[in-house]
Amino acid sequence: MKAGLRRFMLFGIAGTLGFVVDAGITLLLLRIVGMNYYVSRLIAFLCAVVTTYHFNRRYTFADQIDASQSGLRRRYLVAMVGGFALNYGTYAALGLRFPFFHEFPVVAILAGSFAGLLVNYLSSKYWVFRATPVVADISAPSDAEHATAERKIG
């Protein structure tokens, strides 16, 4: 399987896990806690982001990152907020326009998830988990390297 397709499939698995967390927590907050349709989704989103971050870091983009990359969590959250704007916008618009979605919010969550999918994938691949370029060491040669070079010349 080609690396790009494999990566996209893993991203889809992460998204599916995120969807389950998102929908599960939204339903819990709506049905058990009695929270608002819109507020419950904001809390569930943060839980889903944590879930997808860990999966994507460990499996989907593991070959593109190294331990020294700083700000990874912060970049991931910022990137997911971009996708969530489409996701939540779709969810909210459906809820405002059609009362059906208040009874079956999982359908609106699914529609929103598809709306944000491409933005989340592209921002993850090209910004959050971008491959760290290898920088050549252009420092001055060490004394040992300098002595070896002199022996070869002289």
N, C-alpha and C positions, 0 to 999 in steps of 0.2 A: 504494500500500500504506500502511495506517495506521502511524503512527510506533511505536505500542506493539507491533504484530505484527512490524514490521521489527526493532525492538530485540530482541525475544525470539528471532527467527530468528538474528540475529547472535550472541546469547548462546549459542544452540545450536551455531553454528559454532565458537565459542570452546571450548565444552564438548567438541565432537568432537575438536578439536585437543588439548585437555587429556587426553581419553581415550586418544588415540593415544600421546601422550607417557607417560602413566601406565602403560598396558598394555605399551608397548614397553620402558620402563625396568624395570618389574616383571619381565617375561620375561627380559630381559638379566641382571638380578641373580639371578633364580631358576635359570635354565638354564646360564648361562655362568659366573657368579661362584659359584654354589652357596649363595646367601644364603637365609635363612629366609623362609618364605611371608609372615609378618607384618611383619618388619623391612623387607623389600624394598619393600613397599607404602608405608611411611612416607617412604622416600627418594624414591620415584617421585612421591608426592603433592607434595612440595616443588617438584620439577621441573615438574609439571603446573600448579601455582599460578603459577609465574613465567611460563609460556607463556600461560595464560588472562588473567593480569593485563595483559600487554602488548597482547594482542589486544583485550580489552574496553576498555582505556583509549584505544587508538588508533581503534577502529571502533564498538563497541557503545554506549559512553557518552561519546563524544568531545564531543557537543554539551552535555553536562551539567557538564563540568569546565572549570576554567581553570587557568592555570599557577600561580596563587597558592595553590591548595589544598595544605595541608601534611598530612602523615600519611597520604596516600593508600595507599601501599604497606602501611603498618602496619595500617590499617583493612581493606584487602583480605585480608591474611593472617588477621586475626582473624575476619573474616566467613567465609572459606573453611574455617577450622577448625570452625566451626559446622556447615557442610554436610558436612565430612569426618567428623564424628562419626557422622552417619547413614551416610555412604558406607562408612567403614571398619568400622562396626558390622555392616553388612550383609555386607560382604566376609568379616570374621572369623567371623561366625555361620555363614555358609554353609561356610566352610572347616573350622570345628570340627564341624559336624553331618554334612557330606557329603564323604567323601574324593574324590569326583569333582572337586571344585573345586580340589584340589591339582594334579590333572592338567591341568585347563582353567581356570586362574585368570582368564583374560580374561572368562569368563562371570560370575564373581563380581565382577570390577571393573565390568563393565557394569551389573549389578544394583545395585551400590553407587552408581554414578554417577547412576542414575535416582533412587535414594533421596534423594540430597543436592541434586538439581537445583533444586527449588522454593526451598529455604532459601537456596541460593547466589544464585539470581536475585533474590529479594526483598531480600536483604541488600545485594546489589550496587546494585540500582536505588534503594532508599530510604535507604541509609546510606552506603555507600562512595562511589558516584559521584553522590550527590544533587546536584541543581542548586544552585549557590550563589545565595542570594537577593541581589537588588540592593538595596543600602542607599542611601537618599537622603542627599545631602550636606546636613547641617543646620548647617554651620559659619557663622560670621558672614560677611556680605558683605564682599568686598574693598573697598579704598579706591576703586577705579575703579567698582565697582558702586554704592557709596554715593554717589559724586559724580553718576553718571548719574541715580540716583533723585532726588537733590536738584534737579537741573536740570528734571526732569519735573514736580516738585511746585511749584517756585518759579519 
